[in-house]
Amino acid sequence: MRKKLFIVIAIVLAAAAGLTVSVAAQGRHGKFGHHEGWMLRHMTKELNLTDAQQTQIKGILAAEKSKIQPLMKQLHDNRLAESNNVTASFNEAQVRAQANQQAQIMSDLMVERARTRSQIYAVLTPEQQAKAQQLMQERQQRRQHKKQGLPTTQATPNQ
C-alpha cells in the first residue's frame, strides 16, 4: 500500500516538476517563480497546506531548481550538439556516445525529481497524502481517456 501511495504521489509531483523542467529547458528563468508559485498555489488549494508546509515546499522547490537547471542546460546543449553533427556519413559510435550521455543526464534528472517528490511527500500529513494519491489517480485516468480518445469525466464537482 505504501509503495502504491508513493508511486501516485510521485506521479503528481512529477507533473509539477515537469513544469519546472520545461521552463528551465526553454530558458525562461525569469518565469520560473510564476510556475513554481502556480504549483504551490494548486497544492495549497487541493491539499489545504498550512503556511508552514507552504514554506517548506517552497524551499524544496527552490533547491530543486538549483539542481535541475544545470542538468537541463546539459541536456539542451547535448541536443544542440547532436543536431549540429548532421553529416552525410554515419558514425554509430559517436551517436551511441551522445545517446549514452543523454541517458545519463536524464537519469540524473529523474533522481532529482524523485528526491524532490519524496521530500514534498514527507511534508504532507497522512490525510494530505491520501488526497494527493486520489488526485493523481483521477489525473492518470483523465490522461488515459485522452490518449484513447475517450471523453473525460469530471470525478469531482470541484474540477
Secondary structure, 3 states (H helix, E strand, C coil): CHHHHHHHHHHHHHHHHHHHHHHHHCCCHHHHHHHHHHHHHHHHHHHCCCHHHHHHHHHHHHHHHHHHHHHHHHHHHHHHHHHHCCCCCCCHHHHHHHHHHHHHHHHHHHHHHHHHHHHHHHHCCHHHHHHHHHHHHHHHHHHHHHHHCCCCCCCCCCC
